[in-house]
Amino acid sequence: MTNDKNSSEVEDIDCLEAINGMYAYLDGEMNDQAELARFEQHLQHCCSCYTRRELEDALSRRIREEAKDKPSEKLKDRLRNLIGKL
């Protein structure tokens, strides 16, 4: 047996572990190669988690795009009003 691990030799994670690591993965903060391999293997066979990753990735991209624009004065006023009520 070699030291190279193929996908069948990587220990699988469950959906809860995948969801808990989703943002670290999407933000490029999952630096442990074994953890990264386990996460990606899970996505290869779990349609639910794969779909969630796609949704979260699209949502993150949309938020980044929208954040490029400055907020309107109306939005600023609404936020000030909400914060003032806290």
Biotite code that builds the C-alpha atoms (Angstrom):
import biotite.structure as struc

atoms = struc.array([
    struc.Atom([0.000, 0.000, 0.000], chain_id="A", res_id=1, res_name="MET", atom_name="CA", element="C"),
    struc.Atom([1.287, 3.468, -0.877], chain_id="A", res_id=2, res_name="THR", atom_name="CA", element="C"),
    struc.Atom([1.116, 6.659, 1.147], chain_id="A", res_id=3, res_name="ASN", atom_name="CA", element="C"),
    struc.Atom([-1.090, 8.266, -1.513], chain_id="A", res_id=4, res_name="ASP", atom_name="CA", element="C"),
    struc.Atom([-4.696, 8.286, -0.405], chain_id="A", res_id=5, res_name="LYS", atom_name="CA", element="C"),
    struc.Atom([-7.355, 7.996, -3.015], chain_id="A", res_id=6, res_name="ASN", atom_name="CA", element="C"),
    struc.Atom([-10.931, 9.063, -2.335], chain_id="A", res_id=7, res_name="SER", atom_name="CA", element="C"),
    struc.Atom([-11.914, 5.604, -1.089], chain_id="A", res_id=8, res_name="SER", atom_name="CA", element="C"),
    struc.Atom([-9.239, 5.806, 1.634], chain_id="A", res_id=9, res_name="GLU", atom_name="CA", element="C"),
    struc.Atom([-10.288, 9.232, 2.923], chain_id="A", res_id=10, res_name="VAL", atom_name="CA", element="C"),
    struc.Atom([-12.418, 9.073, 6.056], chain_id="A", res_id=11, res_name="GLU", atom_name="CA", element="C"),
    struc.Atom([-15.873, 10.446, 5.322], chain_id="A", res_id=12, res_name="ASP", atom_name="CA", element="C"),
    struc.Atom([-17.615, 13.145, 7.329], chain_id="A", res_id=13, res_name="ILE", atom_name="CA", element="C"),
    struc.Atom([-21.328, 13.500, 7.977], chain_id="A", res_id=14, res_name="ASP", atom_name="CA", element="C"),
    struc.Atom([-23.608, 16.329, 6.852], chain_id="A", res_id=15, res_name="CYS", atom_name="CA", element="C"),
    struc.Atom([-23.398, 18.183, 10.169], chain_id="A", res_id=16, res_name="LEU", atom_name="CA", element="C"),
    struc.Atom([-19.609, 18.295, 9.965], chain_id="A", res_id=17, res_name="GLU", atom_name="CA", element="C"),
    struc.Atom([-19.830, 19.457, 6.346], chain_id="A", res_id=18, res_name="ALA", atom_name="CA", element="C"),
    struc.Atom([-22.279, 22.234, 7.206], chain_id="A", res_id=19, res_name="ILE", atom_name="CA", element="C"),
    struc.Atom([-20.143, 23.328, 10.159], chain_id="A", res_id=20, res_name="ASN", atom_name="CA", element="C"),
    struc.Atom([-17.136, 23.645, 7.847], chain_id="A", res_id=21, res_name="GLY", atom_name="CA", element="C"),
    struc.Atom([-18.995, 25.201, 4.917], chain_id="A", res_id=22, res_name="MET", atom_name="CA", element="C"),
    struc.Atom([-17.976, 28.835, 5.457], chain_id="A", res_id=23, res_name="TYR", atom_name="CA", element="C"),
    struc.Atom([-14.369, 27.985, 6.226], chain_id="A", res_id=24, res_name="ALA", atom_name="CA", element="C"),
    struc.Atom([-14.315, 26.071, 2.943], chain_id="A", res_id=25, res_name="TYR", atom_name="CA", element="C"),
    struc.Atom([-16.020, 28.826, 0.939], chain_id="A", res_id=26, res_name="LEU", atom_name="CA", element="C"),
    struc.Atom([-13.810, 31.525, 2.450], chain_id="A", res_id=27, res_name="ASP", atom_name="CA", element="C"),
    struc.Atom([-10.635, 29.559, 1.684], chain_id="A", res_id=28, res_name="GLY", atom_name="CA", element="C"),
    struc.Atom([-9.877, 29.149, 5.390], chain_id="A", res_id=29, res_name="GLU", atom_name="CA", element="C"),
    struc.Atom([-9.874, 25.349, 5.429], chain_id="A", res_id=30, res_name="MET", atom_name="CA", element="C"),
    struc.Atom([-6.108, 24.868, 5.446], chain_id="A", res_id=31, res_name="ASN", atom_name="CA", element="C"),
    struc.Atom([-5.796, 21.340, 6.797], chain_id="A", res_id=32, res_name="ASP", atom_name="CA", element="C"),
    struc.Atom([-5.379, 19.143, 3.723], chain_id="A", res_id=33, res_name="GLN", atom_name="CA", element="C"),
    struc.Atom([-6.959, 16.086, 5.351], chain_id="A", res_id=34, res_name="ALA", atom_name="CA", element="C"),
    struc.Atom([-9.986, 18.124, 6.439], chain_id="A", res_id=35, res_name="GLU", atom_name="CA", element="C"),
    struc.Atom([-10.244, 19.627, 2.963], chain_id="A", res_id=36, res_name="LEU", atom_name="CA", element="C"),
    struc.Atom([-10.092, 16.174, 1.352], chain_id="A", res_id=37, res_name="ALA", atom_name="CA", element="C"),
    struc.Atom([-12.804, 14.841, 3.672], chain_id="A", res_id=38, res_name="ARG", atom_name="CA", element="C"),
    struc.Atom([-15.032, 17.839, 2.974], chain_id="A", res_id=39, res_name="PHE", atom_name="CA", element="C"),
    struc.Atom([-14.615, 17.609, -0.797], chain_id="A", res_id=40, res_name="GLU", atom_name="CA", element="C"),
    struc.Atom([-15.215, 13.852, -0.763], chain_id="A", res_id=41, res_name="GLN", atom_name="CA", element="C"),
    struc.Atom([-18.443, 14.407, 1.134], chain_id="A", res_id=42, res_name="HIS", atom_name="CA", element="C"),
    struc.Atom([-19.569, 16.944, -1.474], chain_id="A", res_id=43, res_name="LEU", atom_name="CA", element="C"),
    struc.Atom([-18.903, 14.407, -4.227], chain_id="A", res_id=44, res_name="GLN", atom_name="CA", element="C"),
    struc.Atom([-21.492, 11.988, -2.905], chain_id="A", res_id=45, res_name="HIS", atom_name="CA", element="C"),
    struc.Atom([-23.946, 14.161, -0.930], chain_id="A", res_id=46, res_name="CYS", atom_name="CA", element="C"),
    struc.Atom([-26.317, 16.023, -3.212], chain_id="A", res_id=47, res_name="CYS", atom_name="CA", element="C"),
    struc.Atom([-27.844, 17.972, -0.322], chain_id="A", res_id=48, res_name="SER", atom_name="CA", element="C"),
    struc.Atom([-24.538, 19.395, 0.927], chain_id="A", res_id=49, res_name="CYS", atom_name="CA", element="C"),
    struc.Atom([-23.304, 20.007, -2.626], chain_id="A", res_id=50, res_name="TYR", atom_name="CA", element="C"),
    struc.Atom([-26.469, 21.984, -3.373], chain_id="A", res_id=51, res_name="THR", atom_name="CA", element="C"),
    struc.Atom([-26.099, 23.941, -0.152], chain_id="A", res_id=52, res_name="ARG", atom_name="CA", element="C"),
    struc.Atom([-22.491, 24.773, -1.035], chain_id="A", res_id=53, res_name="ARG", atom_name="CA", element="C"),
    struc.Atom([-23.617, 26.021, -4.435], chain_id="A", res_id=54, res_name="GLU", atom_name="CA", element="C"),
    struc.Atom([-26.337, 28.162, -2.840], chain_id="A", res_id=55, res_name="LEU", atom_name="CA", element="C"),
    struc.Atom([-24.034, 29.589, -0.162], chain_id="A", res_id=56, res_name="GLU", atom_name="CA", element="C"),
    struc.Atom([-21.360, 30.323, -2.773], chain_id="A", res_id=57, res_name="ASP", atom_name="CA", element="C"),
    struc.Atom([-23.854, 32.129, -5.036], chain_id="A", res_id=58, res_name="ALA", atom_name="CA", element="C"),
    struc.Atom([-25.226, 34.080, -2.083], chain_id="A", res_id=59, res_name="LEU", atom_name="CA", element="C"),
    struc.Atom([-21.734, 35.119, -0.967], chain_id="A", res_id=60, res_name="SER", atom_name="CA", element="C"),
    struc.Atom([-20.868, 36.276, -4.494], chain_id="A", res_id=61, res_name="ARG", atom_name="CA", element="C"),
    struc.Atom([-24.102, 38.300, -4.673], chain_id="A", res_id=62, res_name="ARG", atom_name="CA", element="C"),
    struc.Atom([-23.446, 39.950, -1.311], chain_id="A", res_id=63, res_name="ILE", atom_name="CA", element="C"),
    struc.Atom([-19.898, 40.869, -2.374], chain_id="A", res_id=64, res_name="ARG", atom_name="CA", element="C"),
    struc.Atom([-21.220, 42.366, -5.623], chain_id="A", res_id=65, res_name="GLU", atom_name="CA", element="C"),
    struc.Atom([-23.923, 44.365, -3.848], chain_id="A", res_id=66, res_name="GLU", atom_name="CA", element="C"),
    struc.Atom([-21.483, 45.559, -1.191], chain_id="A", res_id=67, res_name="ALA", atom_name="CA", element="C"),
    struc.Atom([-19.507, 47.414, -3.837], chain_id="A", res_id=68, res_name="LYS", atom_name="CA", element="C"),
    struc.Atom([-22.264, 50.022, -4.049], chain_id="A", res_id=69, res_name="ASP", atom_name="CA", element="C"),
    struc.Atom([-22.630, 52.626, -1.326], chain_id="A", res_id=70, res_name="LYS", atom_name="CA", element="C"),
    struc.Atom([-25.852, 52.319, 0.691], chain_id="A", res_id=71, res_name="PRO", atom_name="CA", element="C"),
    struc.Atom([-28.575, 54.846, -0.052], chain_id="A", res_id=72, res_name="SER", atom_name="CA", element="C"),
    struc.Atom([-29.448, 57.549, 2.450], chain_id="A", res_id=73, res_name="GLU", atom_name="CA", element="C"),
    struc.Atom([-32.840, 55.894, 2.898], chain_id="A", res_id=74, res_name="LYS", atom_name="CA", element="C"),
    struc.Atom([-31.149, 52.640, 3.939], chain_id="A", res_id=75, res_name="LEU", atom_name="CA", element="C"),
    struc.Atom([-28.773, 54.479, 6.258], chain_id="A", res_id=76, res_name="LYS", atom_name="CA", element="C"),
    struc.Atom([-31.714, 56.230, 7.916], chain_id="A", res_id=77, res_name="ASP", atom_name="CA", element="C"),
    struc.Atom([-33.583, 52.934, 8.368], chain_id="A", res_id=78, res_name="ARG", atom_name="CA", element="C"),
    struc.Atom([-30.517, 51.340, 9.960], chain_id="A", res_id=79, res_name="LEU", atom_name="CA", element="C"),
    struc.Atom([-29.959, 54.301, 12.271], chain_id="A", res_id=80, res_name="ARG", atom_name="CA", element="C"),
    struc.Atom([-33.601, 54.084, 13.309], chain_id="A", res_id=81, res_name="ASN", atom_name="CA", element="C"),
    struc.Atom([-33.330, 50.344, 14.004], chain_id="A", res_id=82, res_name="LEU", atom_name="CA", element="C"),
    struc.Atom([-30.107, 50.745, 15.969], chain_id="A", res_id=83, res_name="ILE", atom_name="CA", element="C"),
    struc.Atom([-31.625, 53.604, 17.966], chain_id="A", res_id=84, res_name="GLY", atom_name="CA", element="C"),
    struc.Atom([-34.408, 51.268, 19.118], chain_id="A", res_id=85, res_name="LYS", atom_name="CA", element="C"),
    struc.Atom([-31.969, 48.749, 20.602], chain_id="A", res_id=86, res_name="LEU", atom_name="CA", element="C"),
])
